[in-house]
């Protein structure tokens, strides 16, 4: 069974899958250890890893290189965040082939203009494509994929751009008509009211995806009650958790003039060896190095 088929099967069996953002092979290993159903190859997290804003500054090559590295160290299906598809429908055709070969099981394409600005930044430029142009991108992605289980997820930013629920529903329906397997609906409100209202108003059979970053009270219980959301993506929690931990430890080392007060609060070197699968390497050394 391919990873894409596995992702579809798990959604069918469980009704809702939980996808954790990863910005490195190590974060992917930790997400798999924790029990997540899949990984989100996040553009935001990779941009942050490079110390850059999420504004289409990271290239497709950089993203693909990291996705391949993640795929090589995790058995989980990967949902790739490809922003606007790196250009028009022709760029999308190229991107789908590259991402499918690199090990992605799904892509999310958003209906913003290129280059995009991250959705949740205050005062950010949020410009959307014409509906017909974005339909062409979705149609191109669906026509290009080699594995019919590979998911093409259309993300509408109508709520992010303050265009209202009616516009969001119109765009989402048009993208479903173009062949999208799922619709990702996003909001910048600090509560899930827009998401819940959209979900209740959604009448199409195409299931929904949500990213509860700004509205953390939208938990699995509330999502399941809505009935048409099949995927929750935790879009920036990996990098935020990493920054939280590093800021704390680094500041304490400087304040204490050494590591004497922090070494007990961080994982052991042996735990890092476990995550690196050092035992397998040692076994291979014993078997093959003569």
N, C-alpha and C positions, 0 to 999 in steps of 0.2 A: 504494500500500500504506500503510495506517495505521501509526502508530508501534507500536500494540499488536500488530498482525499481524507487524510487523517483529521485535518482541521474541520472539514465539512462534516465528517462523521461525528466528531465530538460535539459540534454545535447541534446536530440532529438528536444526539443521545441525551445531552445535558440541558439543552435549551439555551444556555448562556455560557460563553467561554470568557476567561480572564486572560488578558494579554498584557505582559509587562514590558515596558520600554527597556531597551538595552543599547549601550553605546560602546560595548567592547565584548570580547569573548568572555572575560571574567564576569561581567555583569550578567551575561547570558547564562553562564554556569550557575550563578547564584539564583537567578530567576527559576531555572529548572529545578534546582534543589528545593526551592520553596514550594513548588507544586503548581506553577502557572501552566496554562494550556498552550501558550505560544508566546512569541517575542515580537515586540514592536521595534523595528529598525528605525529609530527616531531621528529625524533631521534636526530637531531641536537639541536633542542630547548630544549628537555628534558635533553640531556647531559649538555647543558649550564646551565639549571636550577639547576643541581646538581654540577655545577662548574667543569665539566669533559670534556675532548675533545671527539669529535664524532669519536670514534675508537673502536666501539663494546664493550665499557666498561659498558654501561647500559644493564641490563639483560632483557630478555623477560618478566619476572615477573614484573619488575619495569615499563616497558612500558605498559603492560596490565593493571596494577593497575591504571595508570594515564588515559588510554583510557576508562576504565570503569567509572572512576570519571567524565570524560568529557561527555561521552554518557549519564550519569545520569542527566546532567545539561543543555543539548542542544538537540534540535530537529533536528539539521542538520546531514546529512550523514557524516561519517568519513572515510577519506582515510588514511590508516595506513602505515607509513613508516617502513617496517620491514627489511631494509638493505639487507643483503644477505640471509635472511630467517633462520638465526641462525645456519647454517650448511649446510648439504647436502639435498637431496630430502626427506629423511626420517624426518629430522628436519622440513622441509617445511610442510609436511603432518601434523605434530603435531601443528605447528604454525597456519596454516589456520583454523583448528578447534577451537583453542583457541581465535583467533582474531574474527572469525565470532560470537562465543558465547559472546564475550566481547562487541559486538556492532559495529564493523567495517562494512562498506559497500563496502570496497575495500582494497586491499593491493598493495603496490609497492615493487617489489623484484628486486635487482640490480645484474648485472653479474660479480661482483667482487669476489675475494677470501675472505674467513673469516679467521681472523678478518679484517674488512675494515678500510680504512682511509678516512676521509671526502674529498669530491671531490675537493673543491676549495682551500685547503691549499697549499701554495707554497712548491714545492719540495716533496709533499706527495707521498707515495708508492701507485701506482695505478696498481694492478695486476688483470687481468680478468681470469675467468674460461674458460675452453674449451667450445665451442658452444654446443656440444652434452650434456655436463654435465648440462649446464644451461637449455637447452631444457627439460631435465628430471625434473628439479625443476618446470618449468612452467606446464608441463603435470601433475605433482603430485598435484600442487595447484588447477588446474582446476578440476581434478578428485575428489578432497577431498571436495570442497565447497558443502554445502547443498542447498544454495539458488542460482539458476542459474543466478540471477541478480547481485550477488556478483562479483565485477570486479577484475580480476587478471591483473595487469599492470606490464609489463616487462620493466625494465630500463636498457638501455645499456650505459656503460661508455666508449665506444670506443673513443669518441672525447676527453673525459677527459684524457684518457691514451695516447693521441697523436697517435692513430692508423689510423686516417683519415676517411673520409666520406665513402669510399668504404667498409671498414671493419664495420663501423657503420651500413650501409645499409644491409650488409650481415647478421650481427648478428640480426638486427631488423626483417628482413624477416624470419629468422630461428625461432625466438621467436613467431612471428605471426603464423607460421606454427604449432608450438607446442601448440597453443590455446590461446595465450595472447589476452585479450580483447582490450588492448591499449598498445602503446609503448611510454615510456618516453625517450626523447632524451635530453641530457644535454651537456653543453659546459663550458669551463673555460675562454673563450675569454671575453674581456670586451665589445664586441659588438655582436649583434645577427647574424652576417654573417653566421657562421657555422650552426646555427639552421635553418635559412631561406633557406640556400642551401640544407640542408638535407630534409627539408619539400618539397621543389620543386622537389627533386629527388625521393621522396617516392612514389612508385607506387602501394603499397598494399592498400586494403580497410580498414585495421585496423587503427583507428584514433590515433592521436598523443597527447602527454601531454608535456608541457614545464614548466620550472621553471626559470622565468626571474630574478634571483637574481643578477647575475653578469652583466647582460645586460638590465638595467631598461627601455631603450628606446623601447624595444619590448612590446608595449602596445596592448590593445585589437584590435584596428583598424588594426594594422599591422598583428596581428595574424589571424584575420578573413580574411584578403586579401589572406593569404596562402591557406585557404580552407580546410585543413585536420587536424587542431589542434582543439580539443574539450575541453581541460582542461588546465587552467593556475593555477599553484600552487605557492603561495607566501611563499617560503619555510623557511625563517628565519626572516621575517619582524616583527613578534610578539615579539620575544625575543629582537631584536635589538631596537625596539621602547621602550620596557620596560626599557632596560638598559640606553638608551638615557635620558629618563625622570628621572630615579632614580639618575643617575650620576649628572645631572644638579641640582636637588633639594637637594641632599645630600651635594654637594659641597657648594651650596649657604647657607645652614643652618650653616655649619662650618664657612664659611667666615663671615657671619652676626652675629654669636654668638647666633642664635635663629631662630625661624620660622616666625618672624614678617614680612619678605619680601617675603615669599614664599606661605603663607597660602592662599592668594587670587588667586594664579596661579594653584592650584591643585583642584581636584573635592572635593565636600563637603562630609561630613560623610553621609549625607542623600542620596547622589548618590550611595555610597557603600551599604547602606541599600536597595536601589532599586535593585541593582545587586544581592544582597543576597536574594531577595524576602522576606524581613522582614515583609511586610504587610500580607502575607499569614500566616506566623508564628504567628503574633499577632492575626489575626482572629481566628486561630486554638486554641490559648490560651483562647481567649474569649469564644469559643464554648465548649471546652473540659475540661479545668482546672477548677474544681469545688471544 
